[in-house]
Amino acid sequence: MCVRVTAPGPEGCIGVLKAIILILLAAVVVSLFTGLGFLFKDSHRADSKRTLYALGIRISLAATLMLVVFYGLQTGELTLNAPWHGH
């Protein structure tokens, strides 16, 4: 199963798992900058927990991302192509 990006054919196709990974990675980055904004906006308020909640969301997203990558490696949908990785 794949998601069409731009070009027809297999070179314009990315796997659903890779699309999920990209979405989760983007969500982690958005959560990071959201937490930074909360940190600056709420620095004068001692009772605000928005930065803490953003941290919890970011940790949850990162853990989910790691689980998805681990699942992809275990099922063989993701492969390691690093030059130092022995085949």
Secondary structure as UniProt FT lines:
FT   STRAND          2..4
FT   HELIX           10..12
FT   STRAND          13..15
FT   HELIX           16..41
FT   TURN            42..44
FT   TURN            46..47
FT   HELIX           50..75
FT   TURN            83..84
//
